[in-house]
Amino acid sequence: MPIKYKSTVSDSIKLWILISTIILTCNRAYSTDSLRLALEYHKASAYDAALPIFIKLSNKFQATKENHNYALCQVKIADILRNYGGVNLALELLSTNGQFLEIRLEESSSLLSENYLVKAEALYTSSRLSEFKDAVQQSIKIKRKLGLPENQFIEDYFQLARYYLAFQNQSDSCYYWITNALKLAKADREVNDYLLPRIYNLLGYHFHPASLAYFTNNLELFKKRLILSRKYYDSAFQFLAKQSRKDELTKSKIYHNLGNSYNNEYSLDTKKETMLTALDYYSKSRSVFQKLGSPTDLALKDWVVAKAYERIGLFDSALYQLQIGVNRLIPEFKTLDVTVLPLLQPTLDDARLLTLISLKGTNFFIDIEITIN
């Protein structure tokens, strides 16, 4: 009997170990599949689908001390928060995560480089350009130290191009970095199918004529830049169509840029149809961006659309659009503590609400004057 009892206990322990191993293996497989899916969502800017998965996995990886995967989830969560307007929270999270990576992994890693790139994106959103450039250069420094191949620097080059795009006298530097990124991305299209539309969109924006006045009344140059920029926007759409999971946020940004393109063309051809085409592209952009962007970004789009209505004399529509923009930003102002410094993000400290209200007032008086006359 004792021998039989011992055998039963032994078998029970073996069975428990087997079941535990199976559960652990299944959990790891589930975590791996879930992480892969969340990364796919994130790559396609499907942030609303990616965020809950990353949060759940982050808690799980932290509990099981899977440091690399935990830190990876933190990077992605921060990037999504940044997209929805939580720039300060994103920067705080990335700072903590950067320290975690340096201490726990005890060496430079490509993930630390990615942490810097996401930090750069948040700083760019905050218009903190010098810090933005420093973060990108930190990412490049880590990758150089690791001896990574040149095709791992595509996003770094893309971000450097965005930096130089912000300065009118740095057009050549912008073009240099964006064409370097494009050359590397085209060499491996399967891997970079989500980067290529963003690169072509930036190229289109690089050649995008801001206004006729900017070109000192040089009509020919203005027209050439207009045609060239739309050519690159078309290329961006072509690569978007090839994506297995469509990047709707990038599509929204291209639509907005096309709206601006026709808005600018109105300087050459003041036909109402040209501006209506611009408004159509703005509408397509907002319909996508509505669920993917922050209230501040949407308010900026409202401002652009209102100005477009104003240019063709549709003052009622302009007023209505400005009111939408004001309403989007008012909830952000309700929580403002006037006793502390403004937030380091372009929401409360850039006077956009005042601009919207001022424009609304201007349009209101123009509307009254036209009605009276």
Secondary structure, 3 states (H helix, E strand, C coil): CHHHHHHHHHHHHHHHHHHHHHHHHHHHHHHHHHHHHHHHHHHCCCHHHHHHHHHHHHHHHHHCCCHHHHHHHHHHHHHHHHHCCCHHHHHHHHHHHHHHHHHHCCCCCHHHHHHHHHHHHHHHHCCCHHHHHHHHHHHHHHHHHHCCCHHHHHHHHHHHHHHHHCCHHHHHHHHHHHHHHHHHHHCCCCCCCCHHHHHHHHHHHHHCCCCCHHHCCCHHHHHHHHHHHHHHHHHHHHHHHCCCCCCHHHHHHHHHHHHHHHHHHCCCCCCHHHHHHHHHHHHHHHHHHCCCCCHHHHHHHHHHHHHHHHHCCCHHHHHHHHHHHHHHHHHHHHCCCCCCCCCCCCCCCCCHHHHHHHHHHHHHHHHHHHHHC
